[in-house]
Amino acid sequence: MTDLTHLAVIAGVLLLAGLVKGVVGLGLPTVSLALLTPILGLPAAMAAMLLPSFLTNLQQALTGGGIPAMLRRFWPFLAAVALGTLATSGAVASVPTDLLVILLGASIALYAALGLLTPPWPQPGERERWLGPACGLITGLLTGMTGSFVIPSVPYLQSLALGRDRLVQMMGATFTVATLALALGLGGRGLIGGGAALGTLVGVIPAFLGMEIGRRLRGRLSEQAFRRALFTALLLLGIWMIGRELASVAA
């Protein structure tokens, strides 16, 4: 794949991922990783989504106000996300890539299955004091290894009955912290080269353009039907990623 084709693929995928995020409020890194990993490999896919994910999620986190109160409540959870991500962000250089791709595929498939089932999550109540940091740490550990930061952070945040606007804002804050920690971890280990830096820069404008298109489509689409189609596609893609890597290992 030529460098120009490489950049065009990144731009096209980030445009689609941004559209998904514009419609449903999340999914940019998940869609990006799911589509880019089979084409470019996991390390390049992780690097490509860093800056678009960080900037779009930062915007999402800062929309709506209430940041000080949110940070006072959730700083242990966010700190655990950051620490877990930093701890495992060198895995792409030390762990066999096929194992990490299987883990990524499993994470995407589980996320999609939970999105399709949408079970009534029990509220943690007083357990939030320890459950929040525990979920944050697990999320961070998986983020460092796979670049995906939706499990178990999204189900956990959904269980808190925050209300739609606060939930979207808190997911934006969580993903911002995870992306920043991942960038620091990969960069500190020399895993983001010049080509990767250019790739992640190229994806910024398409991601924001896709978000705007998605935002405009939101009122014209059935969000429930769109989410069902999205999660079904992600579930199948996650299963395919697992099967592809297992077949490769067995060959």
N, C-alpha and C positions, 0 to 999 in steps of 0.2 A: 504494500500500500504506500503510495507516494505521500509526501508531507502535505501536499495540497488536498489530496483525497482524505487524509487523516483529519485535517482541520474542518473539511466540509462535513464529514460524518459527525464530528463533535458538535458543530453548529446546528445541524439538522436534528440531532437527538436532543440537544438542550432546548431548541425551539418547541419540540413536542413535549418535553418534560415541563417546560414553563407553562405551556397550555394546560396541562393536567393540573398543575399547581394553581393556576388562575381559576379553574373551575371548582376544584374541591378543597383548596387551601393547603395541600401537602402533596408529596409524591415526587418532587423534582429530583432529589438524589436517588431515590429508589428506582424510578423509571430510567434515569441516566445510567446507573450502574447495571441494571438489568439488560439494557440494550447495548451499552458500550463494552461490557466485559467480554462477551463472546467474540466481539470484533477486534478490540484493541488489547485485551488482557486486563486483569484486575488492577495492577499498579497504575497503568495509564488511565483507566476508567476512573479510579479514585482521584487521581490528580486533576483530570479534566473537569470534574464537577465541583472542585473546591471553591473557587472564587464565585461562580454563579450561585452556588448553594449559600455561601456565606452572605452575599449581598442581598439576595432575595429574602432570606430568612431574617436578616437584620432589619430590613424594611418591615417585615411582618411582625417582628417582636416590638418594634417601636410604634406601631400603629395602635392607637386606642388609649394610651396613657396608662397610669397605674403601675409604672415600672418599679418604683421604690417598694411598694407593698408586695408586689410579685416576687421581688428579689429577697425580701425579708422572709417570706414563707418558703421559697424554693431554693435558697442558696445551697443547702446541703445536697439536694438532688443534683443541681447544676455542677457543684464542685466535684461530686462523685463521677459525673459524666466526663468531666475534663480529665480527672486523674486516671480513670480507666482507659480513656482513649490514648493518653500519653504513654501509659504503661505498655500497650500492645501495638503501637503504631509502627514498630519495626518488624512486625510479623511478615510483611510482604517480602522482606529481604532474607528471612531466616526460616520460614515455614514453607513447605511445598505449595506452590500456587494452586494446584488442583484441589488440595484440601481446603484452602481458603475459599475457592470458588464454590465448592460443595456447601460450605458453611454459609456463604452469601446466598446461594440458591435456596437453602433451607430457611434462612431468615426471610427472604422475599416471599416464599411459598406460605410460611406461617403467618406473616403479616397479611397476605392476601386472603387466606382462609379466615382469619379473625375478622377482616373487613367484610367478608361475605356473610359471616354468621352474626356479626354485631350482637354478641350476647350482652345481657344486662350486667355490667361489671359491678361487683359488690364494692361499696365505698369503704376505704380502709379505716376511716375514723382515727382513733388514737394510734393505730398501727402506722400511720403516715410518717411518724417520727423516725422509724427505722426502715420502713418499706421504701420510702422515697430514696434515701441514699443507696439502698440495696439495688433497686431498679436502675438508678442512675449509674452505679458501678458496672452492672451487667451490660447496660446499654453502651457504656464507654468501652468496655473490653471488646464487645462485638464491633463497635465502630472502628477501633484501631486495627482490627484484623480484616474487616470486610468493607469498610466505608459506609455501611448501612447503619443508621441510628434510629430505626423505628421500633425495634423490639428490645426490651419490653416497654420503652418509654411511652409510646402512643397508647397502648392499652392502659398503662398506669395512669396517665394524665386523663384519659377518658373516664376512669373510675372516680375521679374527684368531683364530678358534677360542677365544673367551673362555669358552665354556660358556653355557648358556641364562640362568642367573640373572645373571651378570656382563654378558652381552650386553644383556639387558633394562634393567639398571641403567645401563649406559653409554649406551644410546639415550635413556634418561630424562635423563641429564646433558647430552647433546648437544642435545636438544630444549629443555631448560630454558635453556641458554645462548643458543640461537638465538632463542627466543621473547623473552627479556629484551632481547637486542640489537635485535630488531625493534621492540619496544615503545619502547625508548630512541630508536631512529632515527626512527620515525614521530612520536613525541611531540615530539622535538626539532625536527622540521620543521613542527610544528603540524598534523599530519595526523590526530590523534585528537581529535575534538571531544566535546562533552558527550553527544550521541546515541550515538556509538561507544563511549564509556566506559560508558554505561548498558547498551548491548547486550552488551558483554563481561562485565559484572557479572552480568547475567541468566543467562548460560550456565553459571555456575560450579556451582550446585546441580544442574541437570540432568546436567552432565557427570559429577559424582561419583556421582549416583544411577545413571546409566547404567553406570558402571564397576562398581558393586556388583552390579547385575543381571547384567552380563556375567561377573563373577567367579563368581557362583552358577551361572550357566548353563554355565561352562567344563567342569565335570565331567560334564555331561549331554549335551554336544554332541561330535561328532567335530571336533576343532580343525582337522584337515587338510581336511575337507569345508567347514568354515566359512571357512577361509582361501581355499580355491579359489573359493568363491562370492563372497567379498569382492573378491578380486583380479580376477575376471572382470567384476564389476559396475564396479569402478574403471576397468578397461581400456576398457570400452564407454563409460563416462561421459567419460573423458579424450578418446577419439576423437570423441565427440559434441561436446565443448566446442571442439575444434580445428575440426571441420567447421562448426559454428555460426558461429564467428568469421570463418573464411575466407569463408563465404557472405555474411556481413555486410559484409566488406571489399570483396568483388567486386560487391556490389549497387550 
